[in-house]
Amino acid sequence: MGSEESREIEREDAEEESNGNKVEEIKRIPPWTRQITVRGIVSSLAIGVIYSVIVMKLNLTTGLVPNLNVSAALLAFVFLSSWTRLLQRAGIVTAPFTRQENTIVQTCAVACYSIAVGGGFGSYLLGLNMRTYEQAGVDTEGNSPNSYMKLSVGWMTGFLFVTCFVGLLALVPLRKIMIIDYKLAYPSGTATAVLINGFHTPKGDQMAKKQVHGFVKFFSISFFWGFFQWFYSGGKVCGFSQFPTFGLQAWKNSFYFDFSMTYVGAGMICSHLVNLSLLLGAVLSWGILWPLIGGLKGTWFPSTLPESSMKSLNGYKVFISIALILGDGLYNFLKIMFFTMRSIYSRIKDKNMRVDCRNQNQAVDDLQRDEMFARERIPIWIACAGYVFFAVIAVIVIPLMFPQLKWYYVVFAYILAPSLSFCNAYGAGLTDMNMAYNYGKVALFVLAALAGKDNGVVAGLVGCGLIKSIVSTSSDLMHDLKTGYLTLTSSRSLLLSQAIGTVIGCIVAPLVFFLFYKAFDVGNPDGEYKAPYALIYRNMAILGVEGFSALPLHCLQLCYGFFGFAILANLCRDLFPKRIGKWIPLPMAMAVPFLVGAYFAIDMCVGSMVVFVWHRLDSKKATLMVPAVASGLICGDGLWILPSSVLALAGMKPPICMSFKPSFLVK
């Protein structure tokens, strides 16, 4: 009995000591003004530029961008921990690198490259250029001659500055409700916080060293592999990226491994289900559907039309992709809205009971986090005044930039935006799904229909970008506030770092886009930089203007079938037992290769296979190292784009063209 009592006393003493350490840790947290540092901003700028290049490449090739927040947190740790160690070895006194500074750098960097991800460079803004207008068909009803404009750094930067800051302020008054009162999970924000907290412990420091070593090793391999490949790519269909892995006939139908370390790394980050869904979509489209429909040339569509015409095979590719995307988006939109409303209703109904239980059972560290989070208040009047200020600027500036979008549509969008932002941020907190693009698509169809035949395409595309930017930025901020809550980082410093990152992103993203736009053949359906979503979004706007008359023969029936399949697949995943539902493919992922091709799906499946085998051999090491290795592969290949772009702009071509042809053609 005495031994049990002594063990109980020891346990209580350990708990008191642990709580005492946590109190001391809170006392050591620097004030919010010192959490943002010059070295942190410089590191954020470097990471933001690197990742802007990477995600821009992903945007302009396939449009599929994995979540890189955890990777950005790792890179922030690599930059600043290396910086402080170098200064210490040189005998220079420097401030310690804290988890709060790590969080601030990660937030600022993510805010920067998020502009490149969601700024519309591969979708609604690129859909306004002349090339996309021509691909949609100059004689297509609704695709009016005044519905395109010349892309330039000036107006694109201005549009981003006008639209991207409003979302930062839309939900600031509700941050305490979302994070503390509702205790929303925000899985991505929580995962980032767990990683950062793990870095800044004695054991975590050793783990981080292993991850840093793995990152640097595979970054170097990926960079030099890109450099090596460049020498053999001196032509349109040359180099390792055109290697006919499964034979020449499969290569003609885009089934080959193109040795892209970016997509292998992305495949290591994405789930097995996403990668297998991509492969299934590739097999269904390029292996079955397109050869069959192509064989009906002269029956379903005139044989004289080029394949790129929207009344030819390309029309089926685009509109069937749209059907899958809309079916998946509509289902998830309604599902998230249902869960959001049900959850809010339950919380209101059980409010008193929930508060009592929380006060009794809440852990000490949670109470300390709540106190820390609530202490760093952001005055509501600042958020409201800022929102009104940026909204007024947008109402004045956007109709001047785009006369097709009338000022009263912009006013209505900004009145509605906070409600949409709340719904999206609440749903993201429950499910980790950011539905901003689906809100944008709803705005696209509504505005395209309201604006009419002459103005509908431009009004729809710009309105889509307006709503999407506000809704997405608000959700991203809530993820970052959740990370800050768990790492005891000030809300004020997080909001300021997000604003700094947004400013950097609004300048960097258009410059990075034009680096690609000038150096590479962006928008060429037969090239590497297909930018598939530009054509998809423009045709969505045309559908909003003209309805189903824009579709080629029998395409509507196929679209009905794939739209229904998307809804049925989602229903089955939600209703079937988990052991069955987890194998049902994702329609949104299946849609991407329909237009892009099968090659990148094969790359990502290679990445998925590496992760699967690694977990089989050593699951503990794989869990630790997969994010670092994947980040290294993505960053190395992405960084090589910068020198290769400079070489292309300078007119320097690779010296060798390595291509493949059947042996009977060789003399």
Secondary structure, DSSP 4 states (H G I P E B T S, - for coil): -HHHHHHHHHHHHHHHHHHHHHHHHHHHSPPHHHHS-HHHHHHHHHHHHHHHHHHHHHHHHTS-----HHHHHHHHHHHHHHHHHHHHHTT-------HHHHHHHHHHHHHHHHHHHHSSTTTTTGGGSHHHHHHT-TTSTT--TTS-----HHHHHHHHHHHHTHHHHHTGGGHHIIIIIS----HHHHHHHHHHHHHTSHHHHHHHHHHHHHHHHHHHHHHHHHHHHHTTB-STT-SGGG--TT-HHHHHTT-S----HHHHHHHHHS-HHHHHHHHHHHIIIIIIIHHHHHTTBTTTB-TTS-TTSTTSHHHHHHHHHHHHHHHHHHHHHHHHHHHHHHHHHHHHHTHHHHHHHHHHH--HHHHHHHHHHHHS---HHHHHHHHHHHHHHHHHHHHHH-TTS-HHHHHHHHHHHHHHHHHHHHHHHHH----HHHHHHHHHHHHHHHH-TTTHHHHHHHHHHHHHHHHHHHHHHHHHHHHHHHTT--HHHHHHHHHHHHHHHHHHHHHHHHHHHHHS-TT-TTSS---HHHHHHHHHHHHHHHGGGGS-TTHHHHHHHHHHHHHHHHHHHHHS-HHHHTTS--HHHHHHHHHH-SHHHHHHHHHHHHHHHHHHHHHHHHHHHHHHHHHHHHHHHHHHHHHHHHHHHTTPPPS-B-----GGG--
